[in-house]
């Protein structure tokens, strides 16, 4: 089943009193590129989270962000009273006249006075719960990518049907193009010989028509283009990543359409080829979204 590379997933919850908000989003990329943004206290989980992303995704530029809100009583820094008293004693000893005007707020900013909560304890309490939230957000992302993939598949099939219709019209018109060329060539030669003694050489005319038929023969290109369409349609139903395969087939379809256009010498055929190439270009744009 076709899977899109575009999607979004999120999960929110509290783990042992700590609130987490997880968001994961993905956009197109030729390869899998993971960007993970975590609170500093949980930074050591980055490698584990990337493993989980790579198990579920194969292509796309994926950004995972985790926001954390710690309860006020746990977020408060601890005051090192021994360090604070030492700073105050030293300052009073330097200038006794200013001893009574010591700014406590400034002292709290000095090194060693305030120490942050123990990050290791916070991580140990919330690691399992956070990873569960990340799995839930990732599952939502994957589900959205599958839904987007269904819409992409239907759109690609619609373009394939348009190409198939155009190819059928070109194939039907090819014999008529040859017949019309034969008639035009015969009429023109007769006009040139009108009133003259020379006669129309049927063998020479047949040779000229045969050369034109050989030069403008598009049967092989039509056959290959139909084969590419069949292969493309089959790939849409394949399991696993098929984006690169579809992109390659679309390139080959465009190559055959260009060859048909270069051989076409009829306005009606040329118009059909333009429509075919337009549909192929739309396919090429859409497959850039496929995993």
ABEGO torsion letter per residue (X at the ends): XBBBABBBBBBBEBBGGBBBBBBBBBBBBABBBBBBBBBAAAAAAAAAAAAAAAAABABEBBBBBBBBBBBAAAABBBBBAAAAAAAAAAAAAABAAAAAABBAAAAAABBGABBBBBAAAAAAAAAAAAAAAAAAAAAAAAAAAAAAAAAAAAAAAAAAAAAAAAAAAAAAAAAAAAAAAAAAAAAAAAAAABGBABBBBAAAAAAAAAAAAAAABAAAAAAAAAAAAAAAAAAAABBEBAAAAAAAAAAAAAAAAAAAAAABABAAAAAAAAAAAAAAAAAAAAAAABX
